[in-house]
Amino acid sequence: MVSPDNSRRYLLSKAGEYIAAGTSLVWIIDPYKQSAVVITAAGRSELSRDGVLDGADVIPGFQLRLDGLFEAP
């Protein structure tokens, strides 16, 4: 999750380290921009508020709509 103290560059670098170490899937959730970055060994994709996070092979069948995640309580 992005916090005010973490830059996008830092988080992408850290995610790259996780992927290099063998992690299959990294999600960076940005509540300020209401978006997410999905990172795998194959590359990276950006999701806007209307996107859906997918667990792929890591959490088969898991899906989470970002607009539901960012709804105000």
PQR file of N, CA, C, O and H, with PARSE charges and radii, in Angstrom:
ATOM      1  N   MET A   1       0.852  -1.170   0.000 -0.4000 1.5000
ATOM      2  CA  MET A   1       0.000   0.000   0.000 -0.0000 2.0000
ATOM      3  C   MET A   1       0.899   1.233   0.000  0.5500 1.7000
ATOM      4  O   MET A   1       1.869   1.310   0.754 -0.5500 1.4000
ATOM      5  N   VAL A   2       0.572   2.165  -0.829 -0.4000 1.5000
ATOM      6  CA  VAL A   2       1.317   3.416  -0.903 -0.0000 2.0000
ATOM      7  C   VAL A   2       1.014   4.248   0.342  0.5500 1.7000
ATOM      8  O   VAL A   2      -0.141   4.380   0.748 -0.5500 1.4000
ATOM      9  H   VAL A   2      -0.216   2.103  -1.441  0.4000 1.0000
ATOM     10  N   SER A   3       2.049   4.796   0.931 -0.4000 1.5000
ATOM     11  CA  SER A   3       1.869   5.716   2.049 -0.0000 2.0000
ATOM     12  C   SER A   3       2.545   7.034   1.684  0.5500 1.7000
ATOM     13  O   SER A   3       3.321   7.078   0.730 -0.5500 1.4000
ATOM     14  H   SER A   3       2.987   4.689   0.601  0.4000 1.0000
ATOM     15  N   PRO A   4       2.270   8.091   2.412 -0.5600 1.5000
ATOM     16  CA  PRO A   4       2.879   9.385   2.078  0.2800 2.0000
ATOM     17  C   PRO A   4       4.408   9.360   2.089  0.5500 1.7000
ATOM     18  O   PRO A   4       5.044  10.190   1.438 -0.5500 1.4000
ATOM     19  N   ASP A   5       4.997   8.421   2.818 -0.4000 1.5000
ATOM     20  CA  ASP A   5       6.456   8.355   2.917 -0.0000 2.0000
ATOM     21  C   ASP A   5       7.113   7.512   1.836  0.5500 1.7000
ATOM     22  O   ASP A   5       8.340   7.496   1.736 -0.5500 1.4000
ATOM     23  H   ASP A   5       4.481   7.747   3.346  0.4000 1.0000
ATOM     24  N   ASN A   6       6.327   6.810   1.022 -0.4000 1.5000
ATOM     25  CA  ASN A   6       6.885   5.944  -0.017 -0.0000 2.0000
ATOM     26  C   ASN A   6       6.683   6.559  -1.389  0.5500 1.7000
ATOM     27  O   ASN A   6       5.561   6.898  -1.766 -0.5500 1.4000
ATOM     28  H   ASN A   6       5.331   6.823   1.104  0.4000 1.0000
ATOM     29  N   SER A   7       7.770   6.703  -2.135 -0.4000 1.5000
ATOM     30  CA  SER A   7       7.641   7.199  -3.502 -0.0000 2.0000
ATOM     31  C   SER A   7       7.292   6.036  -4.421  0.5500 1.7000
ATOM     32  O   SER A   7       7.575   4.879  -4.112 -0.5500 1.4000
ATOM     33  H   SER A   7       8.681   6.428  -1.829  0.4000 1.0000
ATOM     34  N   ARG A   8       6.682   6.352  -5.541 -0.4000 1.5000
ATOM     35  CA  ARG A   8       6.346   5.334  -6.543 -0.0000 2.0000
ATOM     36  C   ARG A   8       7.618   4.623  -6.996  0.5500 1.7000
ATOM     37  O   ARG A   8       7.635   3.401  -7.142 -0.5500 1.4000
ATOM     38  H   ARG A   8       6.452   7.293  -5.793  0.4000 1.0000
ATOM     39  N   ARG A   9       8.655   5.375  -7.213 -0.4000 1.5000
ATOM     40  CA  ARG A   9       9.932   4.798  -7.668 -0.0000 2.0000
ATOM     41  C   ARG A   9      10.460   3.779  -6.656  0.5500 1.7000
ATOM     42  O   ARG A   9      10.916   2.699  -7.032 -0.5500 1.4000
ATOM     43  H   ARG A   9       8.641   6.368  -7.095  0.4000 1.0000
ATOM     44  N   TYR A  10      10.395   4.128  -5.380 -0.4000 1.5000
ATOM     45  CA  TYR A  10      10.850   3.221  -4.327 -0.0000 2.0000
ATOM     46  C   TYR A  10      10.020   1.937  -4.331  0.5500 1.7000
ATOM     47  O   TYR A  10      10.575   0.839  -4.268 -0.5500 1.4000
ATOM     48  H   TYR A  10      10.025   5.005  -5.074  0.4000 1.0000
ATOM     49  N   LEU A  11       8.705   2.069  -4.404 -0.4000 1.5000
ATOM     50  CA  LEU A  11       7.835   0.899  -4.363 -0.0000 2.0000
ATOM     51  C   LEU A  11       8.034  -0.003  -5.578  0.5500 1.7000
ATOM     52  O   LEU A  11       8.030  -1.227  -5.443 -0.5500 1.4000
ATOM     53  H   LEU A  11       8.255   2.960  -4.455  0.4000 1.0000
ATOM     54  N   LEU A  12       8.206   0.579  -6.754 -0.4000 1.5000
ATOM     55  CA  LEU A  12       8.460  -0.228  -7.945 -0.0000 2.0000
ATOM     56  C   LEU A  12       9.805  -0.942  -7.840  0.5500 1.7000
ATOM     57  O   LEU A  12       9.932  -2.093  -8.258 -0.5500 1.4000
ATOM     58  H   LEU A  12       8.209   1.573  -6.864  0.4000 1.0000
ATOM     59  N   SER A  13      10.797  -0.270  -7.291 -0.4000 1.5000
ATOM     60  CA  SER A  13      12.106  -0.891  -7.081 -0.0000 2.0000
ATOM     61  C   SER A  13      12.002  -2.056  -6.111  0.5500 1.7000
ATOM     62  O   SER A  13      12.558  -3.127  -6.355 -0.5500 1.4000
ATOM     63  H   SER A  13      10.694   0.665  -6.952  0.4000 1.0000
ATOM     64  N   LYS A  14      11.295  -1.847  -5.020 -0.4000 1.5000
ATOM     65  CA  LYS A  14      11.114  -2.887  -4.009 -0.0000 2.0000
ATOM     66  C   LYS A  14      10.353  -4.071  -4.606  0.5500 1.7000
ATOM     67  O   LYS A  14      10.705  -5.223  -4.350 -0.5500 1.4000
ATOM     68  H   LYS A  14      10.844  -0.977  -4.821  0.4000 1.0000
ATOM     69  N   ALA A  15       9.321  -3.800  -5.394 -0.4000 1.5000
ATOM     70  CA  ALA A  15       8.562  -4.871  -6.046 -0.0000 2.0000
ATOM     71  C   ALA A  15       9.462  -5.671  -6.986  0.5500 1.7000
ATOM     72  O   ALA A  15       9.353  -6.895  -7.065 -0.5500 1.4000
ATOM     73  H   ALA A  15       9.035  -2.864  -5.601  0.4000 1.0000
ATOM     74  N   GLY A  16      10.348  -4.979  -7.696 -0.4000 1.5000
ATOM     75  CA  GLY A  16      11.305  -5.655  -8.575 -0.0000 2.0000
ATOM     76  C   GLY A  16      12.211  -6.598  -7.797  0.5500 1.7000
ATOM     77  O   GLY A  16      12.554  -7.679  -8.276 -0.5500 1.4000
ATOM     78  H   GLY A  16      10.436  -3.985  -7.632  0.4000 1.0000
ATOM     79  N   GLU A  17      12.597  -6.181  -6.590 -0.4000 1.5000
ATOM     80  CA  GLU A  17      13.413  -7.051  -5.733 -0.0000 2.0000
ATOM     81  C   GLU A  17      12.633  -8.303  -5.335  0.5500 1.7000
ATOM     82  O   GLU A  17      13.183  -9.405  -5.321 -0.5500 1.4000
ATOM     83  H   GLU A  17      12.319  -5.303  -6.201  0.4000 1.0000
ATOM     84  N   TYR A  18      11.355  -8.130  -5.014 -0.4000 1.5000
ATOM     85  CA  TYR A  18      10.524  -9.283  -4.644 -0.0000 2.0000
ATOM     86  C   TYR A  18      10.391 -10.256  -5.813  0.5500 1.7000
ATOM     87  O   TYR A  18      10.500 -11.469  -5.631 -0.5500 1.4000
ATOM     88  H   TYR A  18      10.908  -7.236  -5.026  0.4000 1.0000
ATOM     89  N   ILE A  19      10.157  -9.726  -7.010 -0.4000 1.5000
ATOM     90  CA  ILE A  19      10.030 -10.575  -8.197 -0.0000 2.0000
ATOM     91  C   ILE A  19      11.349 -11.297  -8.466  0.5500 1.7000
ATOM     92  O   ILE A  19      11.352 -12.491  -8.766 -0.5500 1.4000
ATOM     93  H   ILE A  19      10.069  -8.741  -7.159  0.4000 1.0000
ATOM     94  N   ALA A  20      12.460 -10.585  -8.362 -0.4000 1.5000
ATOM     95  CA  ALA A  20      13.779 -11.199  -8.578 -0.0000 2.0000
ATOM     96  C   ALA A  20      14.058 -12.309  -7.565  0.5500 1.7000
ATOM     97  O   ALA A  20      14.780 -13.261  -7.862 -0.5500 1.4000
ATOM     98  H   ALA A  20      12.457  -9.615  -8.119  0.4000 1.0000
ATOM     99  N   ALA A  21      13.486 -12.185  -6.378 -0.4000 1.5000
ATOM    100  CA  ALA A  21      13.686 -13.188  -5.327 -0.0000 2.0000
ATOM    101  C   ALA A  21      12.730 -14.375  -5.471  0.5500 1.7000
ATOM    102  O   ALA A  21      12.805 -15.329  -4.697 -0.5500 1.4000
ATOM    103  H   ALA A  21      12.900 -11.412  -6.136  0.4000 1.0000
ATOM    104  N   GLY A  22      11.825 -14.317  -6.465 -0.4000 1.5000
ATOM    105  CA  GLY A  22      10.943 -15.441  -6.709 -0.0000 2.0000
ATOM    106  C   GLY A  22       9.475 -15.228  -6.409  0.5500 1.7000
ATOM    107  O   GLY A  22       8.668 -16.138  -6.602 -0.5500 1.4000
ATOM    108  H   GLY A  22      11.763 -13.542  -7.094  0.4000 1.0000
ATOM    109  N   THR A  23       9.114 -14.048  -5.940 -0.4000 1.5000
ATOM    110  CA  THR A  23       7.696 -13.751  -5.711 -0.0000 2.0000
ATOM    111  C   THR A  23       6.983 -13.732  -7.058  0.5500 1.7000
ATOM    112  O   THR A  23       7.500 -13.173  -8.025 -0.5500 1.4000
ATOM    113  H   THR A  23       9.769 -13.309  -5.784  0.4000 1.0000
ATOM    114  N   SER A  24       5.810 -14.334  -7.126 -0.4000 1.5000
ATOM    115  CA  SER A  24       5.085 -14.446  -8.394 -0.0000 2.0000
ATOM    116  C   SER A  24       4.247 -13.229  -8.742  0.5500 1.7000
ATOM    117  O   SER A  24       4.053 -12.916  -9.917 -0.5500 1.4000
ATOM    118  H   SER A  24       5.390 -14.787  -6.340  0.4000 1.0000
ATOM    119  N   LEU A  25       3.750 -12.543  -7.724 -0.4000 1.5000
ATOM    120  CA  LEU A  25       2.783 -11.480  -7.966 -0.0000 2.0000
ATOM    121  C   LEU A  25       2.911 -10.408  -6.896  0.5500 1.7000
ATOM    122  O   LEU A  25       2.936 -10.708  -5.703 -0.5500 1.4000
ATOM    123  H   LEU A  25       3.907 -12.797  -6.770  0.4000 1.0000
ATOM    124  N   VAL A  26       2.994  -9.155  -7.331 -0.4000 1.5000
ATOM    125  CA  VAL A  26       3.041  -8.020  -6.401 -0.0000 2.0000
ATOM    126  C   VAL A  26       1.969  -7.033  -6.829  0.5500 1.7000
ATOM    127  O   VAL A  26       1.857  -6.691  -8.006 -0.5500 1.4000
ATOM    128  H   VAL A  26       2.974  -8.911  -8.301  0.4000 1.0000
ATOM    129  N   TRP A  27       1.190  -6.582  -5.872 -0.4000 1.5000
ATOM    130  CA  TRP A  27       0.217  -5.510  -6.105 -0.0000 2.0000
ATOM    131  C   TRP A  27       0.652  -4.295  -5.308  0.5500 1.7000
ATOM    132  O   TRP A  27       0.949  -4.403  -4.118 -0.5500 1.4000
ATOM    133  H   TRP A  27       1.280  -6.860  -4.915  0.4000 1.0000
ATOM    134  N   ILE A  28       0.690  -3.151  -5.951 -0.4000 1.5000
ATOM    135  CA  ILE A  28       0.921  -1.882  -5.254 -0.0000 2.0000
ATOM    136  C   ILE A  28      -0.389  -1.106  -5.341  0.5500 1.7000
ATOM    137  O   ILE A  28      -0.814  -0.701  -6.424 -0.5500 1.4000
ATOM    138  H   ILE A  28       0.448  -3.064  -6.917  0.4000 1.0000
ATOM    139  N   ILE A  29      -1.014  -0.907  -4.202 -0.4000 1.5000
ATOM    140  CA  ILE A  29      -2.307  -0.234  -4.140 -0.0000 2.0000
ATOM    141  C   ILE A  29      -2.075   1.228  -3.751  0.5500 1.7000
ATOM    142  O   ILE A  29      -1.426   1.513  -2.744 -0.5500 1.4000
ATOM    143  H   ILE A  29      -0.669  -1.235  -3.323  0.4000 1.0000
ATOM    144  N   ASP A  30      -2.605   2.143  -4.549 -0.4000 1.5000
ATOM    145  CA  ASP A  30      -2.453   3.573  -4.280 -0.0000 2.0000
ATOM    146  C   ASP A  30      -3.819   4.175  -3.945  0.5500 1.7000
ATOM    147  O   ASP A  30      -4.603   4.480  -4.843 -0.5500 1.4000
ATOM    148  H   ASP A  30      -3.132   1.911  -5.367  0.4000 1.0000
ATOM    149  N   PRO A  31      -4.100   4.345  -2.650 -0.5600 1.5000
ATOM    150  CA  PRO A  31      -5.407   4.893  -2.270  0.2800 2.0000
ATOM    151  C   PRO A  31      -5.572   6.362  -2.655  0.5500 1.7000
ATOM    152  O   PRO A  31      -6.698   6.842  -2.787 -0.5500 1.4000
ATOM    153  N   TYR A  32      -4.469   7.072  -2.835 -0.4000 1.5000
ATOM    154  CA  TYR A  32      -4.541   8.488  -3.190 -0.0000 2.0000
ATOM    155  C   TYR A  32      -4.978   8.667  -4.643  0.5500 1.7000
ATOM    156  O   TYR A  32      -5.791   9.539  -4.950 -0.5500 1.4000
ATOM    157  H   TYR A  32      -3.555   6.682  -2.728  0.4000 1.0000
ATOM    158  N   LYS A  33      -4.431   7.835  -5.536 -0.4000 1.5000
ATOM    159  CA  LYS A  33      -4.793   7.901  -6.952 -0.0000 2.0000
ATOM    160  C   LYS A  33      -5.904   6.910  -7.299  0.5500 1.7000
ATOM    161  O   LYS A  33      -6.369   6.861  -8.438 -0.5500 1.4000
ATOM    162  H   LYS A  33      -3.771   7.127  -5.287  0.4000 1.0000
ATOM    163  N   GLN A  34      -6.320   6.131  -6.320 -0.4000 1.5000
ATOM    164  CA  GLN A  34      -7.332   5.095  -6.499 -0.0000 2.0000
ATOM    165  C   GLN A  34      -6.985   4.229  -7.710  0.5500 1.7000
ATOM    166  O   GLN A  34      -7.752   4.106  -8.665 -0.5500 1.4000
ATOM    167  H   GLN A  34      -5.942   6.170  -5.395  0.4000 1.0000
ATOM    168  N   SER A  35      -5.799   3.640  -7.624 -0.4000 1.5000
ATOM    169  CA  SER A  35      -5.297   2.805  -8.703 -0.0000 2.0000
ATOM    170  C   SER A  35      -4.410   1.706  -8.115  0.5500 1.7000
ATOM    171  O   SER A  35      -4.156   1.670  -6.911 -0.5500 1.4000
ATOM    172  H   SER A  35      -5.176   3.740  -6.848  0.4000 1.0000
ATOM    173  N   ALA A  36      -3.951   0.819  -8.985 -0.4000 1.5000
ATOM    174  CA  ALA A  36      -3.062  -0.247  -8.552 -0.0000 2.0000
ATOM    175  C   ALA A  36      -2.080  -0.566  -9.676  0.5500 1.7000
ATOM    176  O   ALA A  36      -2.359  -0.332 -10.852 -0.5500 1.4000
ATOM    177  H   ALA A  36      -4.158   0.848  -9.962  0.4000 1.0000
ATOM    178  N   VAL A  37      -0.937  -1.101  -9.292 -0.4000 1.5000
ATOM    179  CA  VAL A  37       0.045  -1.605 -10.239 -0.0000 2.0000
ATOM    180  C   VAL A  37       0.180  -3.092  -9.949  0.5500 1.7000
ATOM    181  O   VAL A  37       0.351  -3.495  -8.799 -0.5500 1.4000
ATOM    182  H   VAL A  37      -0.710  -1.292  -8.337  0.4000 1.0000
ATOM    183  N   VAL A  38       0.102  -3.902 -10.992 -0.4000 1.5000
ATOM    184  CA  VAL A  38       0.253  -5.348 -10.872 -0.0000 2.0000
ATOM    185  C   VAL A  38       1.592  -5.701 -11.502  0.5500 1.7000
ATOM    186  O   VAL A  38       1.857  -5.351 -12.653 -0.5500 1.4000
ATOM    187  H   VAL A  38      -0.037  -3.575 -11.926  0.4000 1.0000
ATOM    188  N   ILE A  39       2.436  -6.397 -10.743 -0.4000 1.5000
ATOM    189  CA  ILE A  39       3.774  -6.720 -11.216 -0.0000 2.0000
ATOM    190  C   ILE A  39       3.979  -8.228 -11.133  0.5500 1.7000
ATOM    191  O   ILE A  39       3.729  -8.848 -10.099 -0.5500 1.4000
ATOM    192  H   ILE A  39       2.221  -6.682  -9.809  0.4000 1.0000
ATOM    193  N   THR A  40       4.437  -8.805 -12.241 -0.4000 1.5000
ATOM    194  CA  THR A  40       4.804 -10.211 -12.309 -0.0000 2.0000
ATOM    195  C   THR A  40       6.157 -10.304 -13.019  0.5500 1.7000
ATOM    196  O   THR A  40       6.703  -9.291 -13.456 -0.5500 1.4000
ATOM    197  H   THR A  40       4.640  -8.301 -13.081  0.4000 1.0000
ATOM    198  N   ALA A  41       6.689 -11.510 -13.130 -0.4000 1.5000
ATOM    199  CA  ALA A  41       7.949 -11.690 -13.854 -0.0000 2.0000
ATOM    200  C   ALA A  41       7.793 -11.313 -15.323  0.5500 1.7000
ATOM    201  O   ALA A  41       8.766 -10.926 -15.970 -0.5500 1.4000
ATOM    202  H   ALA A  41       6.246 -12.333 -12.774  0.4000 1.0000
ATOM    203  N   ALA A  42       6.574 -11.422 -15.852 -0.4000 1.5000
ATOM    204  CA  ALA A  42       6.317 -11.101 -17.261 -0.0000 2.0000
ATOM    205  C   ALA A  42       6.200  -9.603 -17.525  0.5500 1.7000
ATOM    206  O   ALA A  42       6.262  -9.176 -18.678 -0.5500 1.4000
ATOM    207  H   ALA A  42       5.784 -11.736 -15.326  0.4000 1.0000
ATOM    208  N   GLY A  43       6.035  -8.809 -16.488 -0.4000 1.5000
ATOM    209  CA  GLY A  43       5.919  -7.373 -16.688 -0.0000 2.0000
ATOM    210  C   GLY A  43       5.014  -6.704 -15.674  0.5500 1.7000
ATOM    211  O   GLY A  43       4.738  -7.238 -14.600 -0.5500 1.4000
ATOM    212  H   GLY A  43       5.985  -9.156 -15.551  0.4000 1.0000
ATOM    213  N   ARG A  44       4.566  -5.531 -16.046 -0.4000 1.5000
ATOM    214  CA  ARG A  44       3.768  -4.727 -15.118 -0.0000 2.0000
ATOM    215  C   ARG A  44       2.592  -4.122 -15.865  0.5500 1.7000
ATOM    216  O   ARG A  44       2.691  -3.785 -17.044 -0.5500 1.4000
ATOM    217  H   ARG A  44       4.791  -5.097 -16.918  0.4000 1.0000
ATOM    218  N   SER A  45       1.466  -3.990 -15.151 -0.4000 1.5000
ATOM    219  CA  SER A  45       0.306  -3.329 -15.728 -0.0000 2.0000
ATOM    220  C   SER A  45      -0.303  -2.395 -14.693  0.5500 1.7000
ATOM    221  O   SER A  45      -0.175  -2.607 -13.487 -0.5500 1.4000
ATOM    222  H   SER A  45       1.385  -4.264 -14.193  0.4000 1.0000
ATOM    223  N   GLU A  46      -0.957  -1.374 -15.184 -0.4000 1.5000
ATOM    224  CA  GLU A  46      -1.578  -0.374 -14.334 -0.0000 2.0000
ATOM    225  C   GLU A  46      -3.093  -0.556 -14.385  0.5500 1.7000
ATOM    226  O   GLU A  46      -3.668  -0.750 -15.456 -0.5500 1.4000
ATOM    227  H   GLU A  46      -1.060  -1.202 -16.163  0.4000 1.0000
ATOM    228  N   LEU A  47      -3.717  -0.492 -13.244 -0.4000 1.5000
ATOM    229  CA  LEU A  47      -5.173  -0.598 -13.169 -0.0000 2.0000
ATOM    230  C   LEU A  47      -5.742   0.704 -12.612  0.5500 1.7000
ATOM    231  O   LEU A  47      -5.250   1.237 -11.618 -0.5500 1.4000
ATOM    232  H   LEU A  47      -3.250  -0.334 -12.374  0.4000 1.0000
ATOM    233  N   SER A  48      -6.776   1.199 -13.264 -0.4000 1.5000
ATOM    234  CA  SER A  48      -7.453   2.380 -12.748 -0.0000 2.0000
ATOM    235  C   SER A  48      -8.556   1.944 -11.797  0.5500 1.7000
ATOM    236  O   SER A  48      -8.717   0.753 -11.530 -0.5500 1.4000
ATOM    237  H   SER A  48      -7.175   0.766 -14.072  0.4000 1.0000
ATOM    238  N   ARG A  49      -9.294   2.881 -11.299 -0.4000 1.5000
ATOM    239  CA  ARG A  49     -10.356   2.630 -10.314 -0.0000 2.0000
ATOM    240  C   ARG A  49     -11.370   1.598 -10.787  0.5500 1.7000
ATOM    241  O   ARG A  49     -11.972   0.915  -9.960 -0.5500 1.4000
ATOM    242  H   ARG A  49      -9.163   3.848 -11.516  0.4000 1.0000
ATOM    243  N   ASP A  50     -11.575   1.466 -12.094 -0.4000 1.5000
ATOM    244  CA  ASP A  50     -12.549   0.493 -12.595 -0.0000 2.0000
ATOM    245  C   ASP A  50     -11.921  -0.864 -12.912  0.5500 1.7000
ATOM    246  O   ASP A  50     -12.579  -1.727 -13.492 -0.5500 1.4000
ATOM    247  H   ASP A  50     -11.085   2.021 -12.766  0.4000 1.0000
ATOM    248  N   GLY A  51     -10.654  -1.062 -12.536 -0.4000 1.5000
ATOM    249  CA  GLY A  51      -9.959  -2.314 -12.777 -0.0000 2.0000
ATOM    250  C   GLY A  51     -10.294  -3.383 -11.750  0.5500 1.7000
ATOM    251  O   GLY A  51     -10.968  -3.125 -10.753 -0.5500 1.4000
ATOM    252  H   GLY A  51     -10.119  -0.361 -12.065  0.4000 1.0000
ATOM    253  N   VAL A  52      -9.806  -4.592 -12.017 -0.4000 1.5000
ATOM    254  CA  VAL A  52     -10.029  -5.730 -11.141 -0.0000 2.0000
ATOM    255  C   VAL A  52      -8.695  -6.404 -10.843  0.5500 1.7000
ATOM    256  O   VAL A  52      -7.973  -6.803 -11.756 -0.5500 1.4000
ATOM    257  H   VAL A  52      -9.258  -4.801 -12.827  0.4000 1.0000
ATOM    258  N   LEU A  53      -8.378  -6.526  -9.566 -0.4000 1.5000
ATOM    259  CA  LEU A  53      -7.200  -7.287  -9.174 -0.0000 2.0000
ATOM    260  C   LEU A  53      -7.542  -8.761  -9.298  0.5500 1.7000
ATOM    261  O   LEU A  53      -8.616  -9.193  -8.879 -0.5500 1.4000
ATOM    262  H   LEU A  53      -8.965  -6.202  -8.824  0.4000 1.0000
ATOM    263  N   ASP A  54      -6.629  -9.530  -9.874 -0.4000 1.5000
ATOM    264  CA  ASP A  54      -6.842 -10.951 -10.089 -0.0000 2.0000
ATOM    265  C   ASP A  54      -5.717 -11.717  -9.410  0.5500 1.7000
ATOM    266  O   ASP A  54      -4.546 -11.366  -9.550 -0.5500 1.4000
ATOM    267  H   ASP A  54      -5.757  -9.178 -10.215  0.4000 1.0000
ATOM    268  N   GLY A  55      -6.071 -12.753  -8.684 -0.4000 1.5000
ATOM    269  CA  GLY A  55      -5.079 -13.550  -7.960 -0.0000 2.0000
ATOM    270  C   GLY A  55      -4.250 -14.463  -8.831  0.5500 1.7000
ATOM    271  O   GLY A  55      -3.281 -15.056  -8.358 -0.5500 1.4000
ATOM    272  H   GLY A  55      -7.023 -13.039  -8.570  0.4000 1.0000
ATOM    273  N   ALA A  56      -4.614 -14.589 -10.108 -0.4000 1.5000
ATOM    274  CA  ALA A  56      -3.883 -15.429 -11.067 -0.0000 2.0000
ATOM    275  C   ALA A  56      -3.635 -16.814 -10.475  0.5500 1.7000
ATOM    276  O   ALA A  56      -4.531 -17.398  -9.865 -0.5500 1.4000
ATOM    277  H   ALA A  56      -5.402 -14.107 -10.492  0.4000 1.0000
ATOM    278  N   ASP A  57      -2.431 -17.337 -10.650 -0.4000 1.5000
ATOM    279  CA  ASP A  57      -2.089 -18.669 -10.125 -0.0000 2.0000
ATOM    280  C   ASP A  57      -1.747 -18.628  -8.640  0.5500 1.7000
ATOM    281  O   ASP A  57      -1.678 -19.671  -7.990 -0.5500 1.4000
ATOM    282  H   ASP A  57      -1.703 -16.863 -11.145  0.4000 1.0000
ATOM    283  N   VAL A  58      -1.536 -17.445  -8.106 -0.4000 1.5000
ATOM    284  CA  VAL A  58      -1.154 -17.312  -6.697 -0.0000 2.0000
ATOM    285  C   VAL A  58      -2.350 -17.541  -5.775  0.5500 1.7000
ATOM    286  O   VAL A  58      -2.254 -18.262  -4.782 -0.5500 1.4000
ATOM    287  H   VAL A  58      -1.592 -16.597  -8.634  0.4000 1.0000
ATOM    288  N   ILE A  59      -3.477 -16.917  -6.118 -0.4000 1.5000
ATOM    289  CA  ILE A  59      -4.733 -17.089  -5.373 -0.0000 2.0000
ATOM    290  C   ILE A  59      -5.820 -17.375  -6.416  0.5500 1.7000
ATOM    291  O   ILE A  59      -6.600 -16.486  -6.758 -0.5500 1.4000
ATOM    292  H   ILE A  59      -3.555 -16.331  -6.924  0.4000 1.0000
ATOM    293  N   PRO A  60      -5.871 -18.611  -6.919 -0.5600 1.5000
ATOM    294  CA  PRO A  60      -6.814 -18.930  -7.990  0.2800 2.0000
ATOM    295  C   PRO A  60      -8.253 -18.562  -7.621  0.5500 1.7000
ATOM    296  O   PRO A  60      -8.739 -18.866  -6.531 -0.5500 1.4000
ATOM    297  N   GLY A  61      -8.909 -17.902  -8.564 -0.4000 1.5000
ATOM    298  CA  GLY A  61     -10.301 -17.521  -8.373 -0.0000 2.0000
ATOM    299  C   GLY A  61     -10.516 -16.205  -7.642  0.5500 1.7000
ATOM    300  O   GLY A  61     -11.631 -15.683  -7.628 -0.5500 1.4000
ATOM    301  H   GLY A  61      -8.514 -17.655  -9.449  0.4000 1.0000
ATOM    302  N   PHE A  62      -9.466 -15.659  -7.033 -0.4000 1.5000
ATOM    303  CA  PHE A  62      -9.621 -14.402  -6.298 -0.0000 2.0000
ATOM    304  C   PHE A  62      -9.699 -13.236  -7.264  0.5500 1.7000
ATOM    305  O   PHE A  62      -8.864 -13.103  -8.159 -0.5500 1.4000
ATOM    306  H   PHE A  62      -8.560 -16.083  -7.044  0.4000 1.0000
ATOM    307  N   GLN A  63     -10.702 -12.392  -7.082 -0.4000 1.5000
ATOM    308  CA  GLN A  63     -10.820 -11.149  -7.835 -0.0000 2.0000
ATOM    309  C   GLN A  63     -11.365 -10.069  -6.911  0.5500 1.7000
ATOM    310  O   GLN A  63     -12.236 -10.326  -6.080 -0.5500 1.4000
ATOM    311  H   GLN A  63     -11.380 -12.500  -6.355  0.4000 1.0000
ATOM    312  N   LEU A  64     -10.842  -8.862  -7.064 -0.4000 1.5000
ATOM    313  CA  LEU A  64     -11.291  -7.735  -6.249 -0.0000 2.0000
ATOM    314  C   LEU A  64     -11.414  -6.506  -7.132  0.5500 1.7000
ATOM    315  O   LEU A  64     -10.435  -6.048  -7.722 -0.5500 1.4000
ATOM    316  H   LEU A  64     -10.134  -8.653  -7.739  0.4000 1.0000
ATOM    317  N   ARG A  65     -12.619  -5.983  -7.216 -0.4000 1.5000
ATOM    318  CA  ARG A  65     -12.838  -4.753  -7.977 -0.0000 2.0000
ATOM    319  C   ARG A  65     -12.274  -3.580  -7.187  0.5500 1.7000
ATOM    320  O   ARG A  65     -12.573  -3.418  -6.003 -0.5500 1.4000
ATOM    321  H   ARG A  65     -13.414  -6.356  -6.737  0.4000 1.0000
ATOM    322  N   LEU A  66     -11.460  -2.767  -7.843 -0.4000 1.5000
ATOM    323  CA  LEU A  66     -10.858  -1.626  -7.160 -0.0000 2.0000
ATOM    324  C   LEU A  66     -11.895  -0.592  -6.728  0.5500 1.7000
ATOM    325  O   LEU A  66     -11.745   0.025  -5.674 -0.5500 1.4000
ATOM    326  H   LEU A  66     -11.217  -2.898  -8.804  0.4000 1.0000
ATOM    327  N   ASP A  67     -12.941  -0.395  -7.523 -0.4000 1.5000
ATOM    328  CA  ASP A  67     -13.922   0.613  -7.122 -0.0000 2.0000
ATOM    329  C   ASP A  67     -14.580   0.242  -5.796  0.5500 1.7000
ATOM    330  O   ASP A  67     -14.928   1.130  -5.017 -0.5500 1.4000
ATOM    331  H   ASP A  67     -13.064  -0.897  -8.380  0.4000 1.0000
ATOM    332  N   GLY A  68     -14.756  -1.034  -5.527 -0.4000 1.5000
ATOM    333  CA  GLY A  68     -15.286  -1.470  -4.233 -0.0000 2.0000
ATOM    334  C   GLY A  68     -14.294  -1.256  -3.105  0.5500 1.7000
ATOM    335  O   GLY A  68     -14.677  -0.952  -1.975 -0.5500 1.4000
ATOM    336  H   GLY A  68     -14.473  -1.755  -6.160  0.4000 1.0000
ATOM    337  N   LEU A  69     -13.020  -1.417  -3.420 -0.4000 1.5000
ATOM    338  CA  LEU A  69     -11.969  -1.215  -2.424 -0.0000 2.0000
ATOM    339  C   LEU A  69     -11.882   0.243  -2.000  0.5500 1.7000
ATOM    340  O   LEU A  69     -11.612   0.542  -0.837 -0.5500 1.4000
ATOM    341  H   LEU A  69     -12.709  -1.664  -4.338  0.4000 1.0000
ATOM    342  N   PHE A  70     -12.111   1.150  -2.945 -0.4000 1.5000
ATOM    343  CA  PHE A  70     -11.951   2.568  -2.659 -0.0000 2.0000
ATOM    344  C   PHE A  70     -13.250   3.265  -2.248  0.5500 1.7000
ATOM    345  O   PHE A  70     -13.254   4.481  -2.058 -0.5500 1.4000
ATOM    346  H   PHE A  70     -12.330   0.907  -3.890  0.4000 1.0000
ATOM    347  N   GLU A  71     -14.333   2.535  -2.109 -0.4000 1.5000
ATOM    348  CA  GLU A  71     -15.589   3.158  -1.674 -0.0000 2.0000
ATOM    349  C   GLU A  71     -15.455   3.705  -0.267  0.5500 1.7000
ATOM    350  O   GLU A  71     -14.822   3.093   0.592 -0.5500 1.4000
ATOM    351  H   GLU A  71     -14.330   1.547  -2.263  0.4000 1.0000
ATOM    352  N   ALA A  72     -16.044   4.837  -0.045 -0.4000 1.5000
ATOM    353  CA  ALA A  72     -16.046   5.417   1.303 -0.0000 2.0000
ATOM    354  C   ALA A  72     -16.978   4.583   2.182  0.5500 1.7000
ATOM    355  O   ALA A  72     -18.021   4.127   1.715 -0.5500 1.4000
ATOM    356  H   ALA A  72     -16.559   5.334  -0.743  0.4000 1.0000
ATOM    357  N   PRO A  73     -16.611   4.379   3.457 -0.5600 1.5000
ATOM    358  CA  PRO A  73     -17.468   3.592   4.361  0.2800 2.0000
ATOM    359  C   PRO A  73     -18.787   4.277   4.674  0.5500 1.7000
ATOM    360  O   PRO A  73     -19.604   3.734   5.418 -0.5500 1.4000
TER
END
